[in-house]
Amino acid sequence: MEVYTRQTIVKYGVGFGSSLAMAVSFSLNKSIFWAILHGILGWLYVFYAWIFKSY
């Protein structure tokens, strides 16, 4: 039960985070390019934190 809950939270949390970043970026900049770029940069930060940060 715990593993399923954790996977669900990660799956929907990451998707929601990217969507939120792109929506806010588009709202502020009125540019699809910047929205996509901010969505990609958000993923790059996730990988950076996963590799170099120790929690």
OpenMM code with the backbone's topology and positions (N, CA, C; nanometers):
from openmm import Vec3, app, unit

residues = "MET GLU VAL TYR THR ARG GLN THR ILE VAL LYS TYR GLY VAL GLY PHE GLY SER SER LEU ALA MET ALA VAL SER PHE SER LEU ASN LYS SER ILE PHE TRP ALA ILE LEU HIS GLY ILE LEU GLY TRP LEU TYR VAL PHE TYR ALA TRP ILE PHE LYS SER TYR".split()
positions = [
    Vec3(0.0825, -0.1197, 0.0000),
    Vec3(0.0000, 0.0000, 0.0000),
    Vec3(0.0872, 0.1265, 0.0000),
    Vec3(0.1929, 0.1262, 0.0826),
    Vec3(0.2785, 0.2443, 0.0932),
    Vec3(0.3534, 0.2720, -0.0368),
    Vec3(0.4020, 0.1672, -0.1026),
    Vec3(0.4759, 0.1846, -0.2285),
    Vec3(0.3843, 0.2420, -0.3359),
    Vec3(0.2625, 0.1905, -0.3456),
    Vec3(0.1671, 0.2407, -0.4440),
    Vec3(0.1345, 0.3875, -0.4187),
    Vec3(0.1129, 0.4235, -0.2931),
    Vec3(0.0825, 0.5631, -0.2586),
    Vec3(0.1993, 0.6530, -0.2943),
    Vec3(0.3205, 0.6103, -0.2638),
    Vec3(0.4393, 0.6904, -0.2930),
    Vec3(0.4567, 0.7091, -0.4435),
    Vec3(0.4369, 0.6032, -0.5216),
    Vec3(0.4495, 0.6134, -0.6667),
    Vec3(0.3441, 0.7070, -0.7234),
    Vec3(0.2240, 0.7006, -0.6711),
    Vec3(0.1162, 0.7874, -0.7188),
    Vec3(0.1463, 0.9330, -0.6877),
    Vec3(0.1956, 0.9601, -0.5683),
    Vec3(0.2285, 1.0977, -0.5304),
    Vec3(0.3388, 1.1519, -0.6197),
    Vec3(0.4416, 1.0732, -0.6436),
    Vec3(0.5515, 1.1180, -0.7292),
    Vec3(0.5015, 1.1395, -0.8715),
    Vec3(0.4235, 1.0458, -0.9230),
    Vec3(0.3749, 1.0552, -1.0611),
    Vec3(0.2924, 1.1816, -1.0821),
    Vec3(0.1947, 1.2043, -0.9966),
    Vec3(0.1067, 1.3195, -1.0153),
    Vec3(0.1696, 1.4485, -0.9631),
    Vec3(0.2529, 1.4400, -0.8620),
    Vec3(0.3177, 1.5598, -0.8093),
    Vec3(0.4136, 1.6217, -0.9086),
    Vec3(0.4919, 1.5400, -0.9737),
    Vec3(0.5887, 1.5904, -1.0718),
    Vec3(0.5151, 1.6467, -1.1927),
    Vec3(0.4133, 1.5779, -1.2378),
    Vec3(0.3349, 1.6272, -1.3510),
    Vec3(0.2653, 1.7584, -1.3191),
    Vec3(0.2121, 1.7686, -1.1987),
    Vec3(0.1461, 1.8917, -1.1577),
    Vec3(0.2460, 2.0056, -1.1443),
    Vec3(0.3647, 1.9755, -1.0920),
    Vec3(0.4677, 2.0787, -1.0762),
    Vec3(0.5115, 2.1360, -1.2096),
    Vec3(0.5315, 2.0501, -1.3078),
    Vec3(0.5704, 2.0972, -1.4407),
    Vec3(0.4584, 2.1781, -1.5046),
    Vec3(0.3376, 2.1304, -1.4908),
    Vec3(0.2227, 2.2025, -1.5469),
    Vec3(0.2069, 2.3385, -1.4822),
    Vec3(0.2237, 2.3441, -1.3522),
    Vec3(0.2113, 2.4710, -1.2810),
    Vec3(0.3203, 2.5690, -1.3238),
    Vec3(0.4435, 2.5206, -1.3357),
    Vec3(0.5533, 2.6078, -1.3795),
    Vec3(0.5264, 2.6633, -1.5182),
    Vec3(0.4768, 2.5787, -1.6074),
    Vec3(0.4499, 2.6235, -1.7438),
    Vec3(0.3321, 2.7210, -1.7474),
    Vec3(0.2297, 2.6973, -1.6680),
    Vec3(0.1136, 2.7865, -1.6660),
    Vec3(0.1504, 2.9234, -1.6103),
    Vec3(0.2279, 2.9250, -1.5030),
    Vec3(0.2695, 3.0534, -1.4448),
    Vec3(0.3609, 3.1276, -1.5414),
    Vec3(0.4527, 3.0565, -1.6035),
    Vec3(0.5430, 3.1185, -1.7000),
    Vec3(0.4649, 3.1791, -1.8164),
    Vec3(0.3692, 3.1040, -1.8683),
    Vec3(0.2902, 3.1568, -1.9801),
    Vec3(0.2070, 3.2769, -1.9366),
    Vec3(0.1528, 3.2710, -1.8160),
    Vec3(0.0725, 3.3817, -1.7645),
    Vec3(0.1557, 3.5101, -1.7513),
    Vec3(0.2787, 3.4956, -1.7069),
    Vec3(0.3632, 3.6131, -1.6876),
    Vec3(0.4251, 3.6639, -1.8172),
    Vec3(0.4697, 3.5712, -1.9037),
    Vec3(0.5449, 3.6103, -2.0228),
    Vec3(0.4633, 3.6124, -2.1519),
    Vec3(0.3476, 3.5473, -2.1518),
    Vec3(0.2633, 3.5364, -2.2731),
    Vec3(0.3415, 3.4776, -2.3898),
    Vec3(0.4234, 3.3759, -2.3579),
    Vec3(0.5064, 3.3135, -2.4600),
    Vec3(0.5082, 3.1621, -2.4392),
    Vec3(0.4726, 3.0896, -2.5438),
    Vec3(0.4762, 2.9437, -2.5363),
    Vec3(0.6208, 2.8954, -2.5255),
    Vec3(0.7114, 2.9625, -2.5948),
    Vec3(0.8529, 2.9245, -2.5879),
    Vec3(0.9041, 2.9267, -2.4446),
    Vec3(0.8793, 3.0368, -2.3714),
    Vec3(0.9283, 3.0468, -2.2345),
    Vec3(0.8602, 2.9460, -2.1433),
    Vec3(0.7337, 2.9184, -2.1685),
    Vec3(0.6629, 2.8193, -2.0879),
    Vec3(0.7258, 2.6813, -2.1042),
    Vec3(0.7540, 2.6423, -2.2274),
    Vec3(0.8175, 2.5129, -2.2525),
    Vec3(0.9574, 2.5094, -2.1921),
    Vec3(1.0325, 2.6171, -2.2090),
    Vec3(1.1674, 2.6231, -2.1541),
    Vec3(1.1650, 2.6092, -2.0016),
    Vec3(1.0740, 2.6771, -1.9348),
    Vec3(1.0657, 2.6675, -1.7890),
    Vec3(1.0233, 2.5284, -1.7448),
    Vec3(0.9381, 2.4624, -1.8218),
    Vec3(0.9027, 2.3242, -1.7910),
    Vec3(1.0225, 2.2318, -1.8011),
    Vec3(1.1049, 2.2504, -1.9033),
    Vec3(1.2255, 2.1680, -1.9219),
    Vec3(1.3285, 2.1990, -1.8143),
    Vec3(1.3483, 2.3267, -1.7843),
    Vec3(1.4461, 2.3635, -1.6816),
    Vec3(1.4062, 2.3096, -1.5454),
    Vec3(1.2771, 2.3004, -1.5193),
    Vec3(1.2317, 2.2405, -1.3945),
    Vec3(1.2766, 2.0956, -1.3836),
    Vec3(1.2690, 2.0212, -1.4942),
    Vec3(1.3152, 1.8824, -1.4948),
    Vec3(1.4662, 1.8750, -1.4780),
    Vec3(1.5383, 1.9665, -1.5397),
    Vec3(1.6837, 1.9659, -1.5242),
    Vec3(1.7227, 1.9879, -1.3782),
    Vec3(1.6490, 2.0748, -1.3088),
    Vec3(1.6778, 2.0973, -1.1680),
    Vec3(1.6479, 1.9722, -1.0853),
    Vec3(1.5432, 1.9001, -1.1195),
    Vec3(1.5114, 1.7761, -1.0485),
    Vec3(1.6278, 1.6780, -1.0617),
    Vec3(1.6812, 1.6621, -1.1821),
    Vec3(1.7946, 1.5718, -1.2018),
    Vec3(1.9195, 1.6217, -1.1289),
    Vec3(1.9431, 1.7515, -1.1313),
    Vec3(2.0573, 1.8090, -1.0597),
    Vec3(2.0452, 1.7800, -0.9103),
    Vec3(1.9296, 1.8051, -0.8543),
    Vec3(1.9094, 1.7810, -0.7125),
    Vec3(1.9234, 1.6336, -0.6777),
    Vec3(1.8749, 1.5477, -0.7653),
    Vec3(1.8826, 1.4039, -0.7420),
    Vec3(2.0284, 1.3561, -0.7407),
    Vec3(2.1112, 1.4131, -0.8285),
    Vec3(2.2502, 1.3677, -0.8400),
    Vec3(2.3396, 1.4319, -0.7352),
    Vec3(2.3273, 1.5632, -0.7137),
    Vec3(2.4259, 1.6348, -0.6331),
    Vec3(2.3824, 1.6700, -0.4916),
    Vec3(2.2564, 1.6687, -0.4621),
    Vec3(2.2103, 1.7055, -0.3278),
    Vec3(2.2016, 1.5805, -0.2414),
    Vec3(2.2317, 1.5969, -0.1158),
    Vec3(2.2126, 1.4853, -0.0215),
    Vec3(2.1073, 1.5276, 0.0800),
    Vec3(2.0024, 1.4507, 0.0872),
    Vec3(1.8915, 1.4854, 0.1763),
    Vec3(1.8928, 1.3979, 0.2977),
] * unit.nanometer
topology = app.Topology()
chain = topology.addChain("A")
for resn in residues:
    res = topology.addResidue(resn, chain)
    for name in ("N", "CA", "C"):
        topology.addAtom(name, app.Element.getBySymbol(name[0]), res)
